[in-house]
Amino acid sequence: MFGLGWPEVAIIAIVGILIFGPKKIPELGGALGKTLRGFKEEMDNPTPDDTDDERD
């Protein structure tokens, strides 16, 4: 997992809980999931406006 071991992941989780609080973590996770899902959908299915067909 990105070269991180369990101790590093635990430290990151503890710091995240201290900064955001335990009630805010699920909201942040949901927002991150929606953002990543939308990004993946756009990468898989670009709209015609997104493609660069007019190259000089």
N, CA, C, O and CB atoms as a CASP TS submission, in Angstrom:
PFRMAT TS
TARGET T0000
AUTHOR 0000-0000-0000
METHOD Language model
MODEL 1
PARENT N/A
ATOM      1  N   MET     1       0.847  -1.181   0.000  1.00  0.00           N
ATOM      2  CA  MET     1       0.000   0.000   0.000  1.00  0.00           C
ATOM      3  C   MET     1       0.886   1.236   0.000  1.00  0.00           C
ATOM      4  O   MET     1       1.115   1.823   1.058  1.00  0.00           O
ATOM      5  CB  MET     1      -0.960   0.002   1.220  1.00  0.00           C
ATOM      6  N   PHE     2       1.379   1.636  -1.133  1.00  0.00           N
ATOM      7  CA  PHE     2       2.208   2.823  -1.320  1.00  0.00           C
ATOM      8  C   PHE     2       3.475   2.783  -0.476  1.00  0.00           C
ATOM      9  O   PHE     2       4.020   3.834  -0.139  1.00  0.00           O
ATOM     10  CB  PHE     2       1.415   4.064  -0.986  1.00  0.00           C
ATOM     11  N   GLY     3       3.953   1.591  -0.128  1.00  0.00           N
ATOM     12  CA  GLY     3       5.163   1.478   0.654  1.00  0.00           C
ATOM     13  C   GLY     3       4.968   1.811   2.124  1.00  0.00           C
ATOM     14  O   GLY     3       5.947   2.013   2.843  1.00  0.00           O
ATOM     15  N   LEU     4       3.727   1.872   2.584  1.00  0.00           N
ATOM     16  CA  LEU     4       3.454   2.173   3.990  1.00  0.00           C
ATOM     17  C   LEU     4       3.161   0.885   4.738  1.00  0.00           C
ATOM     18  O   LEU     4       2.468   0.004   4.231  1.00  0.00           O
ATOM     19  CB  LEU     4       2.271   3.161   4.128  1.00  0.00           C
ATOM     20  N   GLY     5       3.689   0.784   5.938  1.00  0.00           N
ATOM     21  CA  GLY     5       3.386  -0.349   6.801  1.00  0.00           C
ATOM     22  C   GLY     5       2.224  -0.004   7.722  1.00  0.00           C
ATOM     23  O   GLY     5       1.727   1.122   7.725  1.00  0.00           O
ATOM     24  N   TRP     6       1.800  -0.996   8.505  1.00  0.00           N
ATOM     25  CA  TRP     6       0.681  -0.774   9.413  1.00  0.00           C
ATOM     26  C   TRP     6       0.966   0.298  10.465  1.00  0.00           C
ATOM     27  O   TRP     6       0.053   1.047  10.811  1.00  0.00           O
ATOM     28  CB  TRP     6       0.323  -2.065  10.095  1.00  0.00           C
ATOM     29  N   PRO     7       2.184   0.408  10.986  1.00  0.00           N
ATOM     30  CA  PRO     7       2.424   1.486  11.964  1.00  0.00           C
ATOM     31  C   PRO     7       2.230   2.880  11.363  1.00  0.00           C
ATOM     32  O   PRO     7       1.690   3.770  12.019  1.00  0.00           O
ATOM     33  CB  PRO     7       3.838   1.370  12.526  1.00  0.00           C
ATOM     34  N   GLU     8       2.669   3.066  10.123  1.00  0.00           N
ATOM     35  CA  GLU     8       2.498   4.373   9.479  1.00  0.00           C
ATOM     36  C   GLU     8       1.026   4.672   9.220  1.00  0.00           C
ATOM     37  O   GLU     8       0.571   5.800   9.409  1.00  0.00           O
ATOM     38  CB  GLU     8       3.282   4.428   8.162  1.00  0.00           C
ATOM     39  N   VAL     9       0.283   3.654   8.786  1.00  0.00           N
ATOM     40  CA  VAL     9      -1.152   3.839   8.529  1.00  0.00           C
ATOM     41  C   VAL     9      -1.870   4.184   9.833  1.00  0.00           C
ATOM     42  O   VAL     9      -2.755   5.040   9.845  1.00  0.00           O
ATOM     43  CB  VAL     9      -1.772   2.559   7.889  1.00  0.00           C
ATOM     44  N   ALA    10      -1.499   3.530  10.918  1.00  0.00           N
ATOM     45  CA  ALA    10      -2.119   3.814  12.215  1.00  0.00           C
ATOM     46  C   ALA    10      -1.826   5.241  12.655  1.00  0.00           C
ATOM     47  O   ALA    10      -2.715   5.928  13.157  1.00  0.00           O
ATOM     48  CB  ALA    10      -1.626   2.823  13.279  1.00  0.00           C
ATOM     49  N   ILE    11      -0.599   5.692  12.475  1.00  0.00           N
ATOM     50  CA  ILE    11      -0.249   7.070  12.852  1.00  0.00           C
ATOM     51  C   ILE    11      -1.039   8.072  12.019  1.00  0.00           C
ATOM     52  O   ILE    11      -1.537   9.064  12.550  1.00  0.00           O
ATOM     53  CB  ILE    11       1.265   7.316  12.678  1.00  0.00           C
ATOM     54  N   ILE    12      -1.156   7.819  10.720  1.00  0.00           N
ATOM     55  CA  ILE    12      -1.924   8.716   9.844  1.00  0.00           C
ATOM     56  C   ILE    12      -3.389   8.753  10.282  1.00  0.00           C
ATOM     57  O   ILE    12      -4.001   9.821  10.312  1.00  0.00           O
ATOM     58  CB  ILE    12      -1.816   8.262   8.360  1.00  0.00           C
ATOM     59  N   ALA    13      -3.957   7.582  10.623  1.00  0.00           N
ATOM     60  CA  ALA    13      -5.351   7.524  11.069  1.00  0.00           C
ATOM     61  C   ALA    13      -5.545   8.299  12.372  1.00  0.00           C
ATOM     62  O   ALA    13      -6.527   9.026  12.522  1.00  0.00           O
ATOM     63  CB  ALA    13      -5.792   6.066  11.255  1.00  0.00           C
ATOM     64  N   ILE    14      -4.630   8.148  13.294  1.00  0.00           N
ATOM     65  CA  ILE    14      -4.741   8.863  14.578  1.00  0.00           C
ATOM     66  C   ILE    14      -4.644  10.368  14.365  1.00  0.00           C
ATOM     67  O   ILE    14      -5.413  11.127  14.954  1.00  0.00           O
ATOM     68  CB  ILE    14      -3.641   8.397  15.560  1.00  0.00           C
ATOM     69  N   VAL    15      -3.721  10.798  13.541  1.00  0.00           N
ATOM     70  CA  VAL    15      -3.586  12.230  13.258  1.00  0.00           C
ATOM     71  C   VAL    15      -4.852  12.750  12.572  1.00  0.00           C
ATOM     72  O   VAL    15      -5.325  13.843  12.884  1.00  0.00           O
ATOM     73  CB  VAL    15      -2.339  12.500  12.370  1.00  0.00           C
ATOM     74  N   GLY    16      -5.398  11.969  11.644  1.00  0.00           N
ATOM     75  CA  GLY    16      -6.635  12.377  10.975  1.00  0.00           C
ATOM     76  C   GLY    16      -7.788  12.535  11.949  1.00  0.00           C
ATOM     77  O   GLY    16      -8.562  13.489  11.859  1.00  0.00           O
ATOM     78  N   ILE    17      -7.901  11.603  12.876  1.00  0.00           N
ATOM     79  CA  ILE    17      -8.969  11.693  13.880  1.00  0.00           C
ATOM     80  C   ILE    17      -8.756  12.901  14.788  1.00  0.00           C
ATOM     81  O   ILE    17      -9.714  13.577  15.163  1.00  0.00           O
ATOM     82  CB  ILE    17      -9.031  10.402  14.723  1.00  0.00           C
ATOM     83  N   LEU    18      -7.509  13.169  15.138  1.00  0.00           N
ATOM     84  CA  LEU    18      -7.243  14.335  15.988  1.00  0.00           C
ATOM     85  C   LEU    18      -7.550  15.645  15.272  1.00  0.00           C
ATOM     86  O   LEU    18      -8.049  16.587  15.888  1.00  0.00           O
ATOM     87  CB  LEU    18      -5.791  14.331  16.447  1.00  0.00           C
ATOM     88  N   ILE    19      -7.255  15.709  13.977  1.00  0.00           N
ATOM     89  CA  ILE    19      -7.472  16.953  13.232  1.00  0.00           C
ATOM     90  C   ILE    19      -8.955  17.158  12.907  1.00  0.00           C
ATOM     91  O   ILE    19      -9.502  18.234  13.147  1.00  0.00           O
ATOM     92  CB  ILE    19      -6.647  16.946  11.935  1.00  0.00           C
ATOM     93  N   PHE    20      -9.599  16.129  12.365  1.00  0.00           N
ATOM     94  CA  PHE    20     -10.971  16.292  11.872  1.00  0.00           C
ATOM     95  C   PHE    20     -12.034  15.856  12.864  1.00  0.00           C
ATOM     96  O   PHE    20     -13.179  16.297  12.758  1.00  0.00           O
ATOM     97  CB  PHE    20     -11.143  15.522  10.606  1.00  0.00           C
ATOM     98  N   GLY    21     -11.704  15.022  13.803  1.00  0.00           N
ATOM     99  CA  GLY    21     -12.691  14.512  14.745  1.00  0.00           C
ATOM    100  C   GLY    21     -13.360  13.272  14.201  1.00  0.00           C
ATOM    101  O   GLY    21     -13.470  13.114  12.985  1.00  0.00           O
ATOM    102  N   PRO    22     -13.809  12.391  15.072  1.00  0.00           N
ATOM    103  CA  PRO    22     -14.384  11.120  14.625  1.00  0.00           C
ATOM    104  C   PRO    22     -15.706  11.269  13.865  1.00  0.00           C
ATOM    105  O   PRO    22     -16.054  10.390  13.077  1.00  0.00           O
ATOM    106  CB  PRO    22     -14.597  10.227  15.809  1.00  0.00           C
ATOM    107  N   LYS    23     -16.441  12.346  14.079  1.00  0.00           N
ATOM    108  CA  LYS    23     -17.715  12.517  13.387  1.00  0.00           C
ATOM    109  C   LYS    23     -17.536  13.008  11.954  1.00  0.00           C
ATOM    110  O   LYS    23     -18.394  12.765  11.105  1.00  0.00           O
ATOM    111  CB  LYS    23     -18.591  13.486  14.151  1.00  0.00           C
ATOM    112  N   LYS    24     -16.453  13.682  11.686  1.00  0.00           N
ATOM    113  CA  LYS    24     -16.222  14.269  10.361  1.00  0.00           C
ATOM    114  C   LYS    24     -15.569  13.269   9.392  1.00  0.00           C
ATOM    115  O   LYS    24     -15.688  13.438   8.178  1.00  0.00           O
ATOM    116  CB  LYS    24     -15.340  15.516  10.491  1.00  0.00           C
ATOM    117  N   ILE    25     -14.891  12.244   9.894  1.00  0.00           N
ATOM    118  CA  ILE    25     -14.161  11.290   9.057  1.00  0.00           C
ATOM    119  C   ILE    25     -15.086  10.589   8.045  1.00  0.00           C
ATOM    120  O   ILE    25     -14.722  10.523   6.871  1.00  0.00           O
ATOM    121  CB  ILE    25     -13.467  10.246   9.940  1.00  0.00           C
ATOM    122  N   PRO    26     -16.263  10.062   8.434  1.00  0.00           N
ATOM    123  CA  PRO    26     -17.126   9.410   7.426  1.00  0.00           C
ATOM    124  C   PRO    26     -17.590  10.373   6.332  1.00  0.00           C
ATOM    125  O   PRO    26     -17.710   9.969   5.175  1.00  0.00           O
ATOM    126  CB  PRO    26     -18.347   8.799   8.105  1.00  0.00           C
ATOM    127  N   GLU    27     -17.850  11.633   6.673  1.00  0.00           N
ATOM    128  CA  GLU    27     -18.246  12.621   5.670  1.00  0.00           C
ATOM    129  C   GLU    27     -17.118  12.855   4.669  1.00  0.00           C
ATOM    130  O   GLU    27     -17.354  12.932   3.464  1.00  0.00           O
ATOM    131  CB  GLU    27     -18.641  13.945   6.345  1.00  0.00           C
ATOM    132  N   LEU    28     -15.902  12.968   5.172  1.00  0.00           N
ATOM    133  CA  LEU    28     -14.752  13.178   4.297  1.00  0.00           C
ATOM    134  C   LEU    28     -14.528  11.962   3.403  1.00  0.00           C
ATOM    135  O   LEU    28     -14.209  12.110   2.223  1.00  0.00           O
ATOM    136  CB  LEU    28     -13.490  13.469   5.126  1.00  0.00           C
ATOM    137  N   GLY    29     -14.691  10.769   3.953  1.00  0.00           N
ATOM    138  CA  GLY    29     -14.542   9.546   3.164  1.00  0.00           C
ATOM    139  C   GLY    29     -15.578   9.458   2.057  1.00  0.00           C
ATOM    140  O   GLY    29     -15.263   9.066   0.934  1.00  0.00           O
ATOM    141  N   GLY    30     -16.806   9.819   2.371  1.00  0.00           N
ATOM    142  CA  GLY    30     -17.867   9.803   1.358  1.00  0.00           C
ATOM    143  C   GLY    30     -17.608  10.810   0.251  1.00  0.00           C
ATOM    144  O   GLY    30     -17.803  10.512  -0.927  1.00  0.00           O
ATOM    145  N   ALA    31     -17.172  11.998   0.629  1.00  0.00           N
ATOM    146  CA  ALA    31     -16.866  13.027  -0.373  1.00  0.00           C
ATOM    147  C   ALA    31     -15.695  12.601  -1.252  1.00  0.00           C
ATOM    148  O   ALA    31     -15.718  12.810  -2.465  1.00  0.00           O
ATOM    149  CB  ALA    31     -16.549  14.368   0.311  1.00  0.00           C
ATOM    150  N   LEU    32     -14.687  12.012  -0.650  1.00  0.00           N
ATOM    151  CA  LEU    32     -13.536  11.531  -1.418  1.00  0.00           C
ATOM    152  C   LEU    32     -13.960  10.424  -2.373  1.00  0.00           C
ATOM    153  O   LEU    32     -13.522  10.396  -3.523  1.00  0.00           O
ATOM    154  CB  LEU    32     -12.425  11.027  -0.476  1.00  0.00           C
ATOM    155  N   GLY    33     -14.804   9.516  -1.912  1.00  0.00           N
ATOM    156  CA  GLY    33     -15.295   8.435  -2.769  1.00  0.00           C
ATOM    157  C   GLY    33     -16.077   8.952  -3.956  1.00  0.00           C
ATOM    158  O   GLY    33     -15.888   8.478  -5.076  1.00  0.00           O
ATOM    159  N   LYS    34     -16.958   9.923  -3.729  1.00  0.00           N
ATOM    160  CA  LYS    34     -17.734  10.504  -4.832  1.00  0.00           C
ATOM    161  C   LYS    34     -16.830  11.213  -5.825  1.00  0.00           C
ATOM    162  O   LYS    34     -17.044  11.123  -7.034  1.00  0.00           O
ATOM    163  CB  LYS    34     -18.782  11.482  -4.294  1.00  0.00           C
ATOM    164  N   THR    35     -15.824  11.914  -5.325  1.00  0.00           N
ATOM    165  CA  THR    35     -14.893  12.621  -6.197  1.00  0.00           C
ATOM    166  C   THR    35     -14.105  11.641  -7.055  1.00  0.00           C
ATOM    167  O   THR    35     -13.971  11.838  -8.262  1.00  0.00           O
ATOM    168  CB  THR    35     -13.940  13.488  -5.372  1.00  0.00           C
ATOM    169  N   LEU    36     -13.583  10.585  -6.436  1.00  0.00           N
ATOM    170  CA  LEU    36     -12.814   9.596  -7.186  1.00  0.00           C
ATOM    171  C   LEU    36     -13.690   8.845  -8.190  1.00  0.00           C
ATOM    172  O   LEU    36     -13.239   8.536  -9.293  1.00  0.00           O
ATOM    173  CB  LEU    36     -12.153   8.609  -6.229  1.00  0.00           C
ATOM    174  N   ARG    37     -14.939   8.549  -7.815  1.00  0.00           N
ATOM    175  CA  ARG    37     -15.868   7.865  -8.722  1.00  0.00           C
ATOM    176  C   ARG    37     -16.159   8.738  -9.938  1.00  0.00           C
ATOM    177  O   ARG    37     -16.152   8.251 -11.068  1.00  0.00           O
ATOM    178  CB  ARG    37     -17.184   7.509  -7.991  1.00  0.00           C
ATOM    179  N   GLY    38     -16.415  10.025  -9.712  1.00  0.00           N
ATOM    180  CA  GLY    38     -16.671  10.943 -10.825  1.00  0.00           C
ATOM    181  C   GLY    38     -15.454  11.096 -11.716  1.00  0.00           C
ATOM    182  O   GLY    38     -15.584  11.157 -12.938  1.00  0.00           O
ATOM    183  N   PHE    39     -14.276  11.157 -11.123  1.00  0.00           N
ATOM    184  CA  PHE    39     -13.044  11.273 -11.905  1.00  0.00           C
ATOM    185  C   PHE    39     -12.841  10.034 -12.762  1.00  0.00           C
ATOM    186  O   PHE    39     -12.463  10.141 -13.929  1.00  0.00           O
ATOM    187  CB  PHE    39     -11.831  11.486 -10.983  1.00  0.00           C
ATOM    188  N   LYS    40     -13.089   8.849 -12.189  1.00  0.00           N
ATOM    189  CA  LYS    40     -12.925   7.609 -12.938  1.00  0.00           C
ATOM    190  C   LYS    40     -13.920   7.534 -14.093  1.00  0.00           C
ATOM    191  O   LYS    40     -13.562   7.107 -15.190  1.00  0.00           O
ATOM    192  CB  LYS    40     -13.095   6.401 -12.013  1.00  0.00           C
ATOM    193  N   GLU    41     -15.167   7.944 -13.856  1.00  0.00           N
ATOM    194  CA  GLU    41     -16.170   7.934 -14.917  1.00  0.00           C
ATOM    195  C   GLU    41     -15.784   8.872 -16.055  1.00  0.00           C
ATOM    196  O   GLU    41     -15.979   8.536 -17.224  1.00  0.00           O
ATOM    197  CB  GLU    41     -17.535   8.325 -14.358  1.00  0.00           C
ATOM    198  N   GLU    42     -15.247  10.027 -15.733  1.00  0.00           N
ATOM    199  CA  GLU    42     -14.819  10.969 -16.768  1.00  0.00           C
ATOM    200  C   GLU    42     -13.619  10.440 -17.546  1.00  0.00           C
ATOM    201  O   GLU    42     -13.496  10.688 -18.745  1.00  0.00           O
ATOM    202  CB  GLU    42     -14.481  12.319 -16.146  1.00  0.00           C
ATOM    203  N   MET    43     -12.743   9.720 -16.872  1.00  0.00           N
ATOM    204  CA  MET    43     -11.591   9.149 -17.562  1.00  0.00           C
ATOM    205  C   MET    43     -12.014   8.014 -18.497  1.00  0.00           C
ATOM    206  O   MET    43     -11.441   7.845 -19.573  1.00  0.00           O
ATOM    207  CB  MET    43     -10.561   8.641 -16.546  1.00  0.00           C
ATOM    208  N   ASP    44     -13.022   7.235 -18.081  1.00  0.00           N
ATOM    209  CA  ASP    44     -13.487   6.113 -18.887  1.00  0.00           C
ATOM    210  C   ASP    44     -14.362   6.569 -20.054  1.00  0.00           C
ATOM    211  O   ASP    44     -14.309   5.975 -21.131  1.00  0.00           O
ATOM    212  CB  ASP    44     -14.256   5.135 -18.019  1.00  0.00           C
ATOM    213  N   ASN    45     -15.156   7.605 -19.858  1.00  0.00           N
ATOM    214  CA  ASN    45     -16.112   8.064 -20.865  1.00  0.00           C
ATOM    215  C   ASN    45     -15.998   9.574 -21.064  1.00  0.00           C
ATOM    216  O   ASN    45     -16.848  10.314 -20.569  1.00  0.00           O
ATOM    217  CB  ASN    45     -17.548   7.686 -20.459  1.00  0.00           C
ATOM    218  N   PRO    46     -14.984  10.046 -21.766  1.00  0.00           N
ATOM    219  CA  PRO    46     -14.880  11.495 -21.974  1.00  0.00           C
ATOM    220  C   PRO    46     -15.984  11.990 -22.909  1.00  0.00           C
ATOM    221  O   PRO    46     -16.370  11.303 -23.854  1.00  0.00           O
ATOM    222  CB  PRO    46     -13.495  11.860 -22.549  1.00  0.00           C
ATOM    223  N   THR    47     -16.476  13.172 -22.631  1.00  0.00           N
ATOM    224  CA  THR    47     -17.496  13.764 -23.492  1.00  0.00           C
ATOM    225  C   THR    47     -16.827  14.344 -24.730  1.00  0.00           C
ATOM    226  O   THR    47     -15.622  14.595 -24.706  1.00  0.00           O
ATOM    227  CB  THR    47     -18.303  14.858 -22.735  1.00  0.00           C
ATOM    228  N   PRO    48     -17.576  14.568 -25.824  1.00  0.00           N
ATOM    229  CA  PRO    48     -16.969  15.131 -27.038  1.00  0.00           C
ATOM    230  C   PRO    48     -16.313  16.487 -26.811  1.00  0.00           C
ATOM    231  O   PRO    48     -15.357  16.834 -27.505  1.00  0.00           O
ATOM    232  CB  PRO    48     -18.014  15.262 -28.115  1.00  0.00           C
ATOM    233  N   ASP    49     -16.808  17.249 -25.860  1.00  0.00           N
ATOM    234  CA  ASP    49     -16.215  18.557 -25.573  1.00  0.00           C
ATOM    235  C   ASP    49     -14.832  18.417 -24.938  1.00  0.00           C
ATOM    236  O   ASP    49     -13.987  19.303 -25.069  1.00  0.00           O
ATOM    237  CB  ASP    49     -17.134  19.366 -24.651  1.00  0.00           C
ATOM    238  N   ASP    50     -14.605  17.283 -24.240  1.00  0.00           N
ATOM    239  CA  ASP    50     -13.337  17.080 -23.544  1.00  0.00           C
ATOM    240  C   ASP    50     -12.210  16.622 -24.471  1.00  0.00           C
ATOM    241  O   ASP    50     -11.034  16.801 -24.153  1.00  0.00           O
ATOM    242  CB  ASP    50     -13.521  16.069 -22.442  1.00  0.00           C
ATOM    243  N   THR    51     -12.565  16.035 -25.612  1.00  0.00           N
ATOM    244  CA  THR    51     -11.514  15.532 -26.505  1.00  0.00           C
ATOM    245  C   THR    51     -10.936  16.664 -27.315  1.00  0.00           C
ATOM    246  O   THR    51     -11.633  17.633 -27.619  1.00  0.00           O
ATOM    247  CB  THR    51     -12.055  14.439 -27.437  1.00  0.00           C
ATOM    248  N   ASP    52      -9.692  16.558 -27.663  1.00  0.00           N
ATOM    249  CA  ASP    52      -8.991  17.611 -28.400  1.00  0.00           C
ATOM    250  C   ASP    52      -8.806  17.148 -29.847  1.00  0.00           C
ATOM    251  O   ASP    52      -7.732  16.678 -30.221  1.00  0.00           O
ATOM    252  CB  ASP    52      -7.608  17.947 -27.734  1.00  0.00           C
ATOM    253  N   ASP    53      -9.863  17.285 -30.657  1.00  0.00           N
ATOM    254  CA  ASP    53      -9.810  16.833 -32.046  1.00  0.00           C
ATOM    255  C   ASP    53      -9.173  17.854 -32.972  1.00  0.00           C
ATOM    256  O   ASP    53      -8.726  17.500 -34.063  1.00  0.00           O
ATOM    257  CB  ASP    53     -11.195  16.513 -32.534  1.00  0.00           C
ATOM    258  N   GLU    54      -9.123  19.101 -32.563  1.00  0.00           N
ATOM    259  CA  GLU    54      -8.613  20.163 -33.426  1.00  0.00           C
ATOM    260  C   GLU    54      -7.159  20.468 -33.073  1.00  0.00           C
ATOM    261  O   GLU    54      -6.864  21.447 -32.388  1.00  0.00           O
ATOM    262  CB  GLU    54      -9.481  21.438 -33.298  1.00  0.00           C
ATOM    263  N   ARG    55      -6.268  19.623 -33.548  1.00  0.00           N
ATOM    264  CA  ARG    55      -4.845  19.851 -33.301  1.00  0.00           C
ATOM    265  C   ARG    55      -4.213  20.476 -34.517  1.00  0.00           C
ATOM    266  O   ARG    55      -4.481  20.066 -35.646  1.00  0.00           O
ATOM    267  CB  ARG    55      -4.127  18.542 -32.938  1.00  0.00           C
ATOM    268  N   ASP    56      -3.364  21.479 -34.290  1.00  0.00           N
ATOM    269  CA  ASP    56      -2.698  22.170 -35.402  1.00  0.00           C
ATOM    270  C   ASP    56      -1.363  21.554 -35.705  1.00  0.00           C
ATOM    271  O   ASP    56      -0.665  22.009 -36.611  1.00  0.00           O
ATOM    272  CB  ASP    56      -2.520  23.643 -35.092  1.00  0.00           C
TER
END
